[in-house]
């Protein structure tokens, strides 16, 4: 689900249980392309921290807010306070 706040769903999708989270999430992100959300923070859990998903968020002009997995060789900084919310 892509939401704009705690009570406003923008788009969602139901997928089969064997579908991976990240590919489905990328489909949803692509569906909101050109919505004028430049600079918006995209808060995601670690299932979406892959390079392809993070790059898509950057390409859409938004800021990914997702912690790197503990086994990542190269990590990044993210907005910890936004992630906590």
C-alpha positions in Angstrom: 0.0 0.0 0.0 1.1 3.5 -0.7 -0.4 5.9 1.8 -0.2 9.7 2.3 -0.5 9.8 6.0 -1.8 7.5 8.6 -5.4 7.5 7.3 -5.2 8.1 3.6 -4.4 5.2 1.2 -3.4 6.4 -2.3 -3.0 3.0 -4.0 -2.9 -0.6 -2.9 -2.5 -4.0 -4.5 -3.3 -7.6 -3.5 -0.8 -10.1 -4.6 -0.3 -13.8 -4.2 1.6 -15.0 -1.1 4.5 -16.2 -3.1 5.1 -12.8 -4.6 8.0 -10.9 -3.3 7.4 -7.7 -1.4 9.9 -5.5 -3.2 8.8 -6.2 -6.8 5.2 -5.5 -5.8 6.2 -2.3 -4.0 8.0 -1.1 -7.0 4.9 -1.6 -9.1 2.9 0.6 -6.7 5.6 3.2 -6.7 5.6 3.4 -10.5 1.9 3.8 -10.5 2.2 7.1 -8.6 4.9 8.5 -11.0 4.2 12.2 -11.9 1.9 12.8 -8.9 3.8 15.9 -7.9 5.3 14.4 -4.7 8.8 15.7 -5.4 10.8 15.7 -2.2 8.3 13.5 -0.3 9.7 10.9 2.1 8.9 7.3 1.3 9.0 5.4 4.5 9.6 1.7 3.9 10.6 -1.3 6.0 13.7 -3.4 5.4 11.9 -5.6 2.9 12.2 -2.7 0.5 15.8 -1.6 1.2 17.3 -3.2 -2.0 19.2 -1.1 -4.4 16.6 -1.3 -7.2 13.8 -0.1 -4.9 15.8 2.7 -3.3 17.0 3.9 -6.8 13.4 4.0 -8.1 12.4 6.2 -5.2 15.3 8.6 -6.0 14.3 8.5 -9.7 10.8 9.5 -8.7 12.2 12.6 -7.0 11.5 11.3 -3.5 13.6 10.5 -0.5 13.8 6.8 0.6 13.5 6.4 4.4 14.6 2.8 5.1 17.3 1.4 7.3 19.9 -0.8 5.7 19.9 -4.5 6.7 22.6 -5.4 9.2 24.5 -7.5 6.6 24.9 -4.6 4.1 28.5 -3.9 3.2 27.8 -0.3 2.3 25.3 1.4 4.4 23.6 4.9 4.1 22.1 7.5 6.3 18.4 7.9 6.6 15.9 10.0 8.6 15.7 8.0 11.8 13.0 10.2 13.3 10.8 9.9 10.3 11.3 6.1 10.3 10.3 5.9 14.0 6.9 7.6 13.2 
